[in-house]
Amino acid sequence: MDATLDVVGGKWNSAILCLLKERESLRTKEIEEAFPTLSRKVLSQCLKSLENKGVIHRKIETGATVKVTYRLSKYGRSLEEVLDTLCTWGQNHMNKE
């Protein structure tokens, strides 16, 4: 359980993973807009941590401007069932109160 929580634990890691699960890929700005109270510094730390753990993939496209996108990796997709269960439980918990 500790190994799983090391990846999905914390307020922002699980939220970012759930968001990426719902979308094919997202730019940094789109993630920032989804979580307005999340600072750029913390977002950057979370994205680097998730990338280092192999659950997300960062793609850099160069051109007139640099475009960075994030998506769940194949390994990260293996978390989808876990994320669905956590999200469902959380929604039920919020409705209980």
C-alpha positions as CSV (number, residue, x, y, z in Angstrom):
1,M,0.0,0.0,0.0
2,D,2.9,2.4,0.8
3,A,4.3,2.0,-2.7
4,T,0.9,2.9,-4.2
5,L,0.4,5.9,-1.9
6,D,3.9,7.1,-2.7
7,V,2.7,7.6,-6.3
8,V,-1.0,8.6,-6.0
9,G,-0.8,10.0,-2.4
10,G,-1.0,13.7,-1.7
11,K,-3.5,16.3,-2.7
12,W,-2.1,17.2,-6.1
13,N,-0.6,13.9,-7.4
14,S,-3.9,12.2,-7.3
15,A,-5.8,15.2,-8.8
16,I,-3.3,15.5,-11.6
17,L,-3.5,11.8,-12.4
18,C,-7.3,11.9,-12.4
19,L,-7.2,14.9,-14.8
20,L,-4.8,13.2,-17.1
21,K,-6.8,10.0,-17.0
22,E,-9.8,12.0,-18.4
23,R,-7.9,13.7,-21.2
24,E,-5.4,12.3,-23.8
25,S,-2.8,15.0,-23.0
26,L,-2.6,18.4,-21.4
27,R,-0.3,21.3,-21.6
28,T,1.0,22.8,-18.3
29,K,-1.3,25.8,-18.7
30,E,-4.3,23.6,-18.9
31,I,-3.4,21.8,-15.7
32,E,-2.8,25.2,-14.0
33,E,-6.3,26.3,-15.1
34,A,-7.9,23.2,-13.7
35,F,-6.3,23.8,-10.3
36,P,-6.2,27.5,-9.7
37,T,-4.9,27.2,-6.1
38,L,-2.0,25.0,-7.2
39,S,1.2,27.1,-7.4
40,R,3.5,26.7,-10.4
41,K,6.3,25.6,-8.1
42,V,4.3,22.8,-6.6
43,L,2.9,21.8,-10.0
44,S,6.4,21.6,-11.4
45,Q,7.5,19.4,-8.5
46,C,4.5,17.1,-8.8
47,L,5.0,16.7,-12.6
48,K,8.7,16.0,-12.2
49,S,8.0,13.4,-9.4
50,L,5.3,11.7,-11.5
51,E,7.5,11.6,-14.5
52,N,10.4,10.2,-12.5
53,K,8.1,7.5,-11.2
54,G,7.2,6.6,-14.8
55,V,3.5,7.2,-14.5
56,I,3.4,10.3,-16.8
57,H,5.2,11.1,-20.0
58,R,6.4,14.6,-20.9
59,K,6.6,15.5,-24.6
60,I,8.4,18.6,-25.8
61,E,7.7,19.9,-29.3
62,T,9.9,22.6,-30.6
63,G,8.9,25.1,-33.3
64,A,8.1,28.8,-33.2
65,T,7.3,28.2,-29.5
66,V,8.1,25.3,-27.3
67,K,5.0,23.1,-26.5
68,V,5.2,20.8,-23.5
69,T,2.4,18.3,-23.0
70,Y,1.8,15.6,-20.4
71,R,-0.1,12.3,-20.6
72,L,-0.3,9.1,-18.7
73,S,2.3,6.6,-19.7
74,K,1.4,3.1,-20.5
75,Y,2.6,2.2,-16.9
76,G,0.5,5.1,-15.6
77,R,-2.6,3.8,-17.3
78,S,-2.3,0.7,-15.1
79,L,-3.4,3.0,-12.3
80,E,-6.8,3.8,-13.9
81,E,-8.8,1.3,-11.9
82,V,-7.2,2.5,-8.7
83,L,-7.9,6.1,-9.5
84,D,-11.5,5.3,-10.4
85,T,-12.0,3.5,-7.1
86,L,-10.5,6.4,-5.1
87,C,-12.5,9.0,-7.0
88,T,-15.8,7.1,-6.5
89,W,-15.1,6.5,-2.8
90,G,-14.3,10.2,-2.3
91,Q,-17.5,11.3,-4.0
92,N,-19.5,8.9,-1.9
93,H,-17.7,10.2,1.2
94,M,-18.5,13.9,0.3
95,N,-22.2,13.0,-0.3
96,K,-22.3,11.2,3.1
97,E,-21.6,14.4,5.0
